[in-house]
Amino acid sequence: MGECIIAEYGGVWEHTDDGWCVSFDQTNRAFPFTKVRKQLENGPDDSIYSFFTVIPMFFKDVVKKGKEIKPWWKIW
């Protein structure tokens, strides 16, 4: 989950007092291990999919833009 966040939105792994996180800057962090644990405990109400998709909304000023997805048939 964390590696997917980094690949899509940027950031780096950082260990804080609250555990491992993906840090976009000194004050903006995502905690993927915590979110995975919450989904395992609470089911789909704590979806990791929704967590991943809302990152650009919550961190819009600090994440890189997602990659443009081209149609499978467009090779150039």
MMTF fields as JSON, N, C-alpha, C and O atoms, coordinates in Angstrom:
{
  "mmtfVersion": "1.0.0",
  "mmtfProducer": "UNKNOWN",
  "numBonds": 303,
  "numAtoms": 304,
  "numGroups": 76,
  "numChains": 1,
  "numModels": 1,
  "chainsPerModel": [1],
  "groupsPerChain": [76],
  "chainIdList": ["A"],
  "bondAtomList": [4, 2, 8, 6, 12, 10, 16, 14, 20, 18, 24, 22, 28, 26, 32, 30, 36, 34, 40, 38, 44, 42, 48, 46, 52, 50, 56, 54, 60, 58, 64, 62, 68, 66, 72, 70, 76, 74, 80, 78, 84, 82, 88, 86, 92, 90, 96, 94, 100, 98, 104, 102, 108, 106, 112, 110, 116, 114, 120, 118, 124, 122, 128, 126, 132, 130, 136, 134, 140, 138, 144, 142, 148, 146, 152, 150, 156, 154, 160, 158, 164, 162, 168, 166, 172, 170, 176, 174, 180, 178, 184, 182, 188, 186, 192, 190, 196, 194, 200, 198, 204, 202, 208, 206, 212, 210, 216, 214, 220, 218, 224, 222, 228, 226, 232, 230, 236, 234, 240, 238, 244, 242, 248, 246, 252, 250, 256, 254, 260, 258, 264, 262, 268, 266, 272, 270, 276, 274, 280, 278, 284, 282, 288, 286, 292, 290, 296, 294, 300, 298],
  "bondOrderList": [1, 1, 1, 1, 1, 1, 1, 1, 1, 1, 1, 1, 1, 1, 1, 1, 1, 1, 1, 1, 1, 1, 1, 1, 1, 1, 1, 1, 1, 1, 1, 1, 1, 1, 1, 1, 1, 1, 1, 1, 1, 1, 1, 1, 1, 1, 1, 1, 1, 1, 1, 1, 1, 1, 1, 1, 1, 1, 1, 1, 1, 1, 1, 1, 1, 1, 1, 1, 1, 1, 1, 1, 1, 1, 1],
  "groupList": [{"groupName": "MET", "atomNameList": ["N", "CA", "C", "O"], "elementList": ["N", "C", "C", "O"], "formalChargeList": [0, 0, 0, 0], "bondAtomList": [1, 0, 2, 1, 3, 2], "bondOrderList": [1, 1, 2], "singleLetterCode": "M", "chemCompType": "L-PEPTIDE LINKING"}, {"groupName": "GLY", "atomNameList": ["N", "CA", "C", "O"], "elementList": ["N", "C", "C", "O"], "formalChargeList": [0, 0, 0, 0], "bondAtomList": [1, 0, 2, 1, 3, 2], "bondOrderList": [1, 1, 2], "singleLetterCode": "G", "chemCompType": "PEPTIDE LINKING"}, {"groupName": "GLU", "atomNameList": ["N", "CA", "C", "O"], "elementList": ["N", "C", "C", "O"], "formalChargeList": [0, 0, 0, 0], "bondAtomList": [1, 0, 2, 1, 3, 2], "bondOrderList": [1, 1, 2], "singleLetterCode": "E", "chemCompType": "L-PEPTIDE LINKING"}, {"groupName": "CYS", "atomNameList": ["N", "CA", "C", "O"], "elementList": ["N", "C", "C", "O"], "formalChargeList": [0, 0, 0, 0], "bondAtomList": [1, 0, 2, 1, 3, 2], "bondOrderList": [1, 1, 2], "singleLetterCode": "C", "chemCompType": "L-PEPTIDE LINKING"}, {"groupName": "ILE", "atomNameList": ["N", "CA", "C", "O"], "elementList": ["N", "C", "C", "O"], "formalChargeList": [0, 0, 0, 0], "bondAtomList": [1, 0, 2, 1, 3, 2], "bondOrderList": [1, 1, 2], "singleLetterCode": "I", "chemCompType": "L-PEPTIDE LINKING"}, {"groupName": "ALA", "atomNameList": ["N", "CA", "C", "O"], "elementList": ["N", "C", "C", "O"], "formalChargeList": [0, 0, 0, 0], "bondAtomList": [1, 0, 2, 1, 3, 2], "bondOrderList": [1, 1, 2], "singleLetterCode": "A", "chemCompType": "L-PEPTIDE LINKING"}, {"groupName": "TYR", "atomNameList": ["N", "CA", "C", "O"], "elementList": ["N", "C", "C", "O"], "formalChargeList": [0, 0, 0, 0], "bondAtomList": [1, 0, 2, 1, 3, 2], "bondOrderList": [1, 1, 2], "singleLetterCode": "Y", "chemCompType": "L-PEPTIDE LINKING"}, {"groupName": "VAL", "atomNameList": ["N", "CA", "C", "O"], "elementList": ["N", "C", "C", "O"], "formalChargeList": [0, 0, 0, 0], "bondAtomList": [1, 0, 2, 1, 3, 2], "bondOrderList": [1, 1, 2], "singleLetterCode": "V", "chemCompType": "L-PEPTIDE LINKING"}, {"groupName": "TRP", "atomNameList": ["N", "CA", "C", "O"], "elementList": ["N", "C", "C", "O"], "formalChargeList": [0, 0, 0, 0], "bondAtomList": [1, 0, 2, 1, 3, 2], "bondOrderList": [1, 1, 2], "singleLetterCode": "W", "chemCompType": "L-PEPTIDE LINKING"}, {"groupName": "HIS", "atomNameList": ["N", "CA", "C", "O"], "elementList": ["N", "C", "C", "O"], "formalChargeList": [0, 0, 0, 0], "bondAtomList": [1, 0, 2, 1, 3, 2], "bondOrderList": [1, 1, 2], "singleLetterCode": "H", "chemCompType": "L-PEPTIDE LINKING"}, {"groupName": "THR", "atomNameList": ["N", "CA", "C", "O"], "elementList": ["N", "C", "C", "O"], "formalChargeList": [0, 0, 0, 0], "bondAtomList": [1, 0, 2, 1, 3, 2], "bondOrderList": [1, 1, 2], "singleLetterCode": "T", "chemCompType": "L-PEPTIDE LINKING"}, {"groupName": "ASP", "atomNameList": ["N", "CA", "C", "O"], "elementList": ["N", "C", "C", "O"], "formalChargeList": [0, 0, 0, 0], "bondAtomList": [1, 0, 2, 1, 3, 2], "bondOrderList": [1, 1, 2], "singleLetterCode": "D", "chemCompType": "L-PEPTIDE LINKING"}, {"groupName": "SER", "atomNameList": ["N", "CA", "C", "O"], "elementList": ["N", "C", "C", "O"], "formalChargeList": [0, 0, 0, 0], "bondAtomList": [1, 0, 2, 1, 3, 2], "bondOrderList": [1, 1, 2], "singleLetterCode": "S", "chemCompType": "L-PEPTIDE LINKING"}, {"groupName": "PHE", "atomNameList": ["N", "CA", "C", "O"], "elementList": ["N", "C", "C", "O"], "formalChargeList": [0, 0, 0, 0], "bondAtomList": [1, 0, 2, 1, 3, 2], "bondOrderList": [1, 1, 2], "singleLetterCode": "F", "chemCompType": "L-PEPTIDE LINKING"}, {"groupName": "GLN", "atomNameList": ["N", "CA", "C", "O"], "elementList": ["N", "C", "C", "O"], "formalChargeList": [0, 0, 0, 0], "bondAtomList": [1, 0, 2, 1, 3, 2], "bondOrderList": [1, 1, 2], "singleLetterCode": "Q", "chemCompType": "L-PEPTIDE LINKING"}, {"groupName": "ASN", "atomNameList": ["N", "CA", "C", "O"], "elementList": ["N", "C", "C", "O"], "formalChargeList": [0, 0, 0, 0], "bondAtomList": [1, 0, 2, 1, 3, 2], "bondOrderList": [1, 1, 2], "singleLetterCode": "N", "chemCompType": "L-PEPTIDE LINKING"}, {"groupName": "ARG", "atomNameList": ["N", "CA", "C", "O"], "elementList": ["N", "C", "C", "O"], "formalChargeList": [0, 0, 0, 0], "bondAtomList": [1, 0, 2, 1, 3, 2], "bondOrderList": [1, 1, 2], "singleLetterCode": "R", "chemCompType": "L-PEPTIDE LINKING"}, {"groupName": "PRO", "atomNameList": ["N", "CA", "C", "O"], "elementList": ["N", "C", "C", "O"], "formalChargeList": [0, 0, 0, 0], "bondAtomList": [1, 0, 2, 1, 3, 2], "bondOrderList": [1, 1, 2], "singleLetterCode": "P", "chemCompType": "L-PEPTIDE LINKING"}, {"groupName": "LYS", "atomNameList": ["N", "CA", "C", "O"], "elementList": ["N", "C", "C", "O"], "formalChargeList": [0, 0, 0, 0], "bondAtomList": [1, 0, 2, 1, 3, 2], "bondOrderList": [1, 1, 2], "singleLetterCode": "K", "chemCompType": "L-PEPTIDE LINKING"}, {"groupName": "LEU", "atomNameList": ["N", "CA", "C", "O"], "elementList": ["N", "C", "C", "O"], "formalChargeList": [0, 0, 0, 0], "bondAtomList": [1, 0, 2, 1, 3, 2], "bondOrderList": [1, 1, 2], "singleLetterCode": "L", "chemCompType": "L-PEPTIDE LINKING"}],
  "groupTypeList": [0, 1, 2, 3, 4, 4, 5, 2, 6, 1, 1, 7, 8, 2, 9, 10, 11, 11, 1, 8, 3, 7, 12, 13, 11, 14, 10, 15, 16, 5, 13, 17, 13, 10, 18, 7, 16, 18, 14, 19, 2, 15, 1, 17, 11, 11, 12, 4, 6, 12, 13, 13, 10, 7, 4, 17, 0, 13, 13, 18, 11, 7, 7, 18, 18, 1, 18, 2, 4, 18, 17, 8, 8, 18, 4, 8],
  "groupIdList": [1, 2, 3, 4, 5, 6, 7, 8, 9, 10, 11, 12, 13, 14, 15, 16, 17, 18, 19, 20, 21, 22, 23, 24, 25, 26, 27, 28, 29, 30, 31, 32, 33, 34, 35, 36, 37, 38, 39, 40, 41, 42, 43, 44, 45, 46, 47, 48, 49, 50, 51, 52, 53, 54, 55, 56, 57, 58, 59, 60, 61, 62, 63, 64, 65, 66, 67, 68, 69, 70, 71, 72, 73, 74, 75, 76],
  "secStructList": [7, 2, 2, 2, 2, 2, 2, 2, 2, 7, 7, 3, 3, 3, 3, 3, 6, 6, 3, 3, 3, 3, 3, 1, 1, 1, 1, 7, 3, 3, 7, 2, 2, 2, 2, 2, 2, 2, 2, 2, 2, 2, 4, 4, 4, 4, 7, 2, 2, 2, 2, 2, 2, 2, 2, 2, 2, 2, 6, 6, 6, 6, 1, 7, 7, 7, 7, 7, 7, 7, 7, 6, 6, 7, 7, 7],
  "xCoordList": [0.823, 0.0, 0.869, 0.638, 1.841, 2.727, 3.517, 3.686, 4.004, 4.761, 3.862, 4.323, 2.608, 1.664, 1.438, 1.372, 1.322, 1.158, 2.371, 2.223, 3.561, 4.789, 4.888, 5.248, 4.572, 4.664, 3.685, 4.007, 2.52, 1.491, 1.542, 1.327, 1.826, 1.694, 2.993, 3.031, 4.049, 5.301, 5.369, 4.566, 6.329, 6.525, 7.651, 8.176, 8.007, 9.068, 8.641, 7.831, 9.202, 8.952, 9.625, 10.733, 8.933, 9.485, 8.946, 7.788, 9.801, 9.34, 9.121, 10.028, 7.918, 7.572, 7.21, 7.233, 6.877, 6.42, 5.121, 4.811, 4.364, 3.103, 3.268, 2.284, 4.489, 4.744, 5.228, 5.52, 5.313, 5.776, 4.706, 3.516, 5.155, 4.227, 4.882, 6.093, 4.062, 4.564, 4.472, 3.39, 5.617, 5.685, 5.808, 6.695, 4.901, 4.944, 5.759, 6.401, 5.725, 6.556, 6.535, 6.104, 6.986, 7.115, 5.786, 5.748, 4.703, 3.416, 2.342, 1.264, 2.599, 1.593, 2.069, 3.05, 1.34, 1.732, 0.513, -0.588, 0.741, -0.276, 0.266, 1.45, -0.592, -0.191, -0.849, -1.904, -0.227, -0.858, -1.003, -2.001, -0.047, -0.161, -1.352, -2.061, -1.565, -2.711, -4.012, -4.953, -4.071, -5.297, -5.578, -6.73, -4.556, -4.747, -5.268, -6.184, -4.684, -5.152, -6.622, -7.398, -7.002, -8.396, -9.342, -10.446, -8.921, -9.81, -9.967, -11.061, -8.882, -8.982, -9.9, -10.622, -9.876, -10.724, -12.173, -13.091, -12.391, -13.726, -14.371, -15.531, -13.637, -14.197, -14.21, -13.465, -15.069, -15.061, -15.408, -15.167, -15.962, -16.238, -14.948, -14.974, -13.834, -12.523, -11.655, -10.55, -12.152, -11.543, -10.182, -10.012, -9.215, -7.926, -8.056, -7.282, -9.019, -9.242, -9.638, -9.081, -10.59, -11.011, -9.88, -9.718, -9.103, -7.936, -6.976, -6.508, -6.687, -5.767, -6.304, -5.556, -7.59, -8.153, -8.378, -8.456, -8.485, -8.696, -7.389, -7.41, -6.267, -4.982, -4.779, -4.39, -5.025, -4.806, -5.752, -5.435, -6.892, -7.82, -7.346, -7.401, -6.883, -6.438, -5.076, -4.808, -4.222, -2.854, -2.607, -1.514, -3.599, -3.533, -2.369, -1.895, -1.898, -0.804, 0.577, 1.573, 0.655, 1.977, 2.249, 3.398, 1.217, 1.463, 1.688, 1.197, 2.445, 2.604, 1.331, 0.56, 1.106, -0.085, 0.033, 1.127, -1.098, -1.106, -0.684, -0.779, -0.227, 0.216, -0.975, -2.04, -0.783, -1.828, -1.952, -0.959, -3.162, -3.398, -3.885, -4.963, -3.088, -3.447, -4.258, -4.092, -5.138, -5.857, -4.87, -3.787, -5.229, -4.328, -3.911, -2.83, -4.757, -4.455, -3.581, -3.096, -3.365, -2.573, -1.111, -0.748, -0.28, 1.11, 2.074, 3.257, 1.657, 2.553, 2.209, 2.874],
  "yCoordList": [-1.188, 0.0, 1.254, 2.168, 1.304, 2.461, 2.648, 3.774, 1.555, 1.641, 2.111, 2.827, 1.725, 2.204, 3.707, 4.427, 4.178, 5.617, 6.379, 7.389, 5.896, 6.562, 6.555, 7.566, 5.422, 5.329, 6.275, 6.857, 6.427, 7.235, 8.715, 9.585, 9.002, 10.373, 10.985, 12.173, 10.194, 10.704, 10.429, 9.669, 11.052, 10.834, 9.852, 9.226, 9.73, 8.814, 8.141, 8.673, 6.955, 6.269, 7.041, 7.554, 7.114, 7.759, 7.036, 6.619, 6.894, 6.306, 7.43, 8.217, 7.503, 8.526, 7.849, 6.623, 8.643, 8.089, 7.296, 6.422, 7.608, 6.919, 5.706, 5.031, 5.415, 4.266, 4.684, 5.857, 3.704, 3.967, 4.69, 4.396, 5.652, 6.418, 6.799, 6.661, 7.279, 7.901, 9.4, 9.944, 10.047, 11.47, 12.269, 12.021, 13.237, 14.127, 15.382, 15.957, 15.794, 16.875, 16.742, 15.711, 17.75, 17.618, 17.513, 17.025, 17.958, 17.932, 17.089, 16.912, 16.569, 15.801, 14.371, 14.106, 13.446, 12.04, 11.141, 11.469, 10.006, 8.957, 7.72, 7.404, 7.029, 5.863, 4.605, 4.183, 4.013, 2.866, 1.632, 0.92, 1.357, 0.17, 0.31, -0.661, 1.512, 1.755, 1.544, 0.958, 2.02, 1.874, 0.415, -0.015, -0.341, -1.768, -2.482, -3.3, -2.17, -2.771, -2.429, -3.286, -1.177, -0.767, -1.505, -1.872, -1.73, -2.471, -3.907, -4.466, -4.513, -5.885, -5.963, -6.945, -4.939, -4.926, -4.567, -5.161, -3.602, -3.042, -3.405, -3.068, -4.088, -4.469, -3.316, -2.348, -3.424, -2.458, -1.027, -0.103, -0.822, 0.553, 1.36, 2.588, 0.685, 1.334, 0.904, 0.39, 1.114, 0.619, 1.242, 2.459, 0.384, 0.904, 1.522, 2.413, 1.063, 1.672, 3.141, 4.006, 3.416, 4.815, 5.652, 6.816, 5.074, 5.76, 6.175, 7.313, 5.253, 5.531, 6.602, 7.476, 6.539, 7.466, 8.87, 9.814, 9.048, 10.4, 11.124, 12.312, 10.444, 11.09, 12.379, 13.384, 12.405, 13.67, 14.787, 15.963, 14.442, 15.47, 16.047, 17.259, 15.186, 15.645, 16.323, 17.244, 15.865, 16.382, 17.073, 16.964, 17.778, 18.294, 19.24, 19.338, 19.931, 20.882, 20.255, 20.9, 19.005, 18.412, 17.126, 16.692, 16.506, 15.276, 15.611, 16.618, 14.741, 14.916, 14.462, 13.698, 14.908, 14.513, 13.052, 12.564, 12.359, 10.974, 10.883, 11.856, 9.732, 9.525, 9.485, 8.975, 10.029, 9.957, 8.507, 7.864, 8.01, 6.636, 6.673, 7.193, 6.119, 6.078, 4.816, 3.804, 4.883, 3.665, 2.576, 2.877, 1.341, 0.222, 0.179, -0.315, 0.693, 0.62, 1.755, 1.704, 2.775, 3.927, 3.709, 3.759, 3.469, 3.11, 4.264, 4.084, 5.425, 6.558, 7.674, 8.709],
  "zCoordList": [0.0, 0.0, 0.0, -0.792, 0.86, 0.916, -0.359, -0.828, -0.926, -2.177, -3.319, -4.208, -3.307, -4.325, -4.172, -5.169, -2.954, -2.7, -3.232, -3.919, -2.914, -3.359, -4.88, -5.483, -5.502, -6.963, -7.652, -8.688, -7.093, -7.747, -7.358, -8.201, -6.083, -5.589, -5.072, -4.754, -4.985, -4.427, -2.933, -2.393, -2.277, -0.851, -0.588, -1.508, 0.663, 1.094, 2.385, 3.143, 2.625, 3.896, 5.021, 4.868, 6.151, 7.34, 8.57, 8.603, 9.577, 10.834, 11.834, 12.103, 12.381, 13.362, 14.673, 14.771, 15.674, 16.952, 16.782, 17.591, 15.725, 15.454, 14.55, 14.248, 14.113, 13.255, 11.891, 11.654, 10.978, 9.621, 8.828, 8.944, 8.013, 7.199, 5.88, 5.705, 4.961, 3.742, 3.994, 4.212, 3.958, 4.262, 2.973, 2.155, 2.802, 1.648, 1.971, 1.092, 3.223, 3.748, 5.267, 5.783, 5.987, 7.448, 8.18, 9.309, 7.568, 8.273, 7.59, 8.157, 6.406, 5.658, 5.47, 4.775, 6.115, 6.112, 5.961, 6.404, 5.328, 5.217, 5.928, 5.814, 6.655, 7.444, 6.871, 7.344, 5.857, 5.188, 6.073, 5.956, 6.95, 7.809, 8.747, 9.014, 9.241, 10.119, 9.369, 9.905, 8.129, 7.347, 7.006, 7.048, 6.674, 6.39, 7.64, 7.555, 8.792, 10.048, 10.298, 10.721, 10.037, 10.252, 9.314, 9.717, 8.054, 7.162, 7.629, 7.558, 8.106, 8.605, 9.822, 9.994, 10.658, 11.854, 11.537, 12.101, 10.64, 10.425, 9.105, 8.87, 8.238, 6.949, 5.962, 6.115, 4.937, 3.843, 4.241, 3.463, 5.422, 5.873, 6.021, 5.94, 6.234, 6.34, 5.148, 5.328, 3.974, 2.743, 2.433, 2.502, 2.089, 1.647, 0.258, -0.094, -0.531, -1.848, -1.707, -2.383, -0.838, -0.67, -0.084, -0.45, 0.815, 1.382, 0.27, 0.24, -0.636, -1.723, -2.667, -3.105, -2.981, -3.958, -3.411, -4.198, -2.105, -1.551, -1.242, -0.92, -1.333, -1.027, -1.819, -1.223, -3.141, -3.85, -3.412, -3.588, -2.851, -2.365, -1.031, -0.824, -0.13, 1.184, 1.143, 1.914, 0.241, 0.163, -1.174, -1.73, -1.694, -3.067, -3.31, -4.441, -2.298, -2.499, -2.381, -2.708, -1.92, -1.685, -2.454, -2.531, -3.025, -3.787, -5.246, -5.757, -5.908, -7.349, -8.022, -7.441, -9.204, -9.949, -10.355, -10.64, -10.378, -10.831, -12.285, -13.033, -12.669, -14.043, -14.98, -14.631, -16.176, -17.182, -17.637, -17.976, -17.639, -18.067, -19.503, -19.791, -20.396, -21.809, -22.083, -21.403, -23.083, -23.478, -23.886, -24.386, -23.68, -23.968, -25.423, -25.742, -26.318, -27.744, -28.235, -29.366, -27.426, -27.855, -27.483, -26.308, -28.486, -28.2, -28.363, -28.072, -28.802, -28.953, -28.017, -28.019]
}
